[in-house]
Amino acid sequence: MAKDVKTMKGDTKWFVHDRFGLFVHWGVYAMAGRHEWVKHHEKIPNEVYDAKYFSRFDPDLYDPNAWAQAASNAGMKYFVITTKHHEGFCLWDTKLTDYKAPNTPAQRDLLRPMVEAFRKRDMRVGFYHSLIDWHHPQYILDKYHGPYRDHADREKMNVGRDQKKYAAYLHGQVRELLTKFGKVDVLWLDYSYPKPDGSGKGRDDWQSDKLLKLVRTLQPNIVLNDRMDLPYGFDIKTPEQFQPREWVKVDGKPVVWEACQTFSGSWGYHRDEMTWRSVDELIRTLIDCVSKGGNLLLNVGPTGRGEFDDRAMARLAGMGEWMKRHGRAIYGCTQAPDEFKCPQDCRLTYNPEKKRLYVHVLAWPYKHLYLDGEAYTQRVAYAQLLNDGSEIKVGMDPWHGTQAGDTVKRTVTLTLPPQRPNVTVPVIELFLKG
C-alpha cells in the first residue's frame, strides 16, 4: 500500500540533537551589498540587474573549506544554503535555466564544492530553495513582491505567462537538487503568501501537493520546513527573526521547531547595515532556543567576492569559544522537565539520555544559587562548573544556613565561587540521580 505523503515524516532525530546550524544567503545580490531583496526594494528591472550584477559576478575569494571550517569551529552541526533565492539566480549547474553561476564570470558550479566541504567536516547538508522567482519568464508578476509589483504595465507583462509552466520548472529544479547531490538532510522551501481575496501566491501556484509527493518520494527522510502553504507534510516550524516565549505548538501540541535569525538586519550581505548583535546575546539566544526544545539556524551573508566578512567571522569565533567548553549543554539537550523550576536569571537545558541538567547563569549571583523544589532536593547528586569541570559545593555552611532559616530544607543551595567564570555565559552541570 502506498504511503500517504500527508502523514509521512522526515528524520528529525539528528536535528533535535544537533540544535545549531548555519544559514547562508548568497547570490548576485551580494554585489549590491544592500540586502538580498535589493531588486524588490529598489524596483530594479531584470535587464538592469543582470547587466550590473549577473554579468560581473566573480567570487574569486570563494573558499568553501574556509566557510565550513568557520561554521564547524563555531559549533554548528548543519548548514542550509540558498540554492536559489527570490531573484531566481541559481548557484549550481542546473539544466533548466541559463540564469546560473556557470554562466557568470565565476564559470563554475558553486554549490557542489560547498556541499563537499561541509560534508568533510561531518556537517549535515541543507538546501534552501525559493518558491518565488522574479526572473523566470513564466512566473506571474503580482502586486506584492518583485521589481514589477507597481509597474504600470504589469498586467500586460503577464500576457502569455503560465504559472503552471513555472511550477513545472520549480519541481524540476527540486528534482535536480534531490538527485544530483547525494543525501540531502534539510529542504527549506520559501515562501507562500496567499491572500483572502485569492491574490498572492500559495499552494495552487506551487502545486504544493505534487511538490510534497516529489520530495517525499526522492528523499523520504529529509527534514522539510513549513512554507508551502500546506497544513500537513512538514517536519519543522520556522519562526523567523523572532524568539518564541515557549515551545512552539501546533493545535496545542509541541512540535519540532527552529528559529532562523540573522547577525544583523539583513540575510544577504549588507555592507552598511550596522545593527549587529553581540556574541553574548547570540549565545543567550541559542541557550534560550534549546531551553524551549528548539534549534537555532543563524545566518551569514557572504560578500560578492565570496568571503564571510570580519563581523561575521568575529561572531562565529566568539560563539565557537563558548561552544568548545559548553557544547554538551546544547547538543542532545532539550527543555527541562516541568518539575525543575528555573532559578532566577537562568535558563535550563536537559540531556535526558545522560540525565544531566544544565543551569545557564545569565546573571552571576552573590555567593549562592538557589534551586527550589523536591525535584532538586531529591535528585541532585553532584554539581560542577562546565567550563573547567571544577566542583561546585552543594549545600550551605551552618552560619549562612542559620540566617536562611527553614528554606534550606526545600532548596538545593549551590555555593558559588566569588568571581564569575571568565566565559560568556557560565553553566553549572548537575548530575542527577535515577
Secondary structure, DSSP 8 states (H G I E B T S, - for coil): ----TTT-----HHHHHH-EEEEE--STHHHHTB-TTHHHHTT--HHHHHHHTGGG---TT--HHHHHHHHHHTT--EEEEEEE-TT--BSS--SS-S-BGGGSTT-S-SHHHHHHHHHHTT-EEEEEEES--SS-TTS---SSSSTTTT-TTHHHHTTT--HHHHHHHHHHHHHHHHHSSS---EEEEE--EE-TTS-EE-HHHHTHHHHHHHHHHH-TT-EE-S-SS-SSS-S-B--BS---SS--EETTEE--EEEEEESSS-SS-BTT------HHHHHHHHHHHHHTTEEEEEEE---TTS---HHHHHHHHHHHHHHHHHGGGTTT-B---TTS---TTEEEEEETTTTEEEEEESS--SSEEEEESHHHHHHEEEEEETTT--B-EES--HHHHHHHGGGGGGEEEEE--SS--SSSS-EEEEEE--
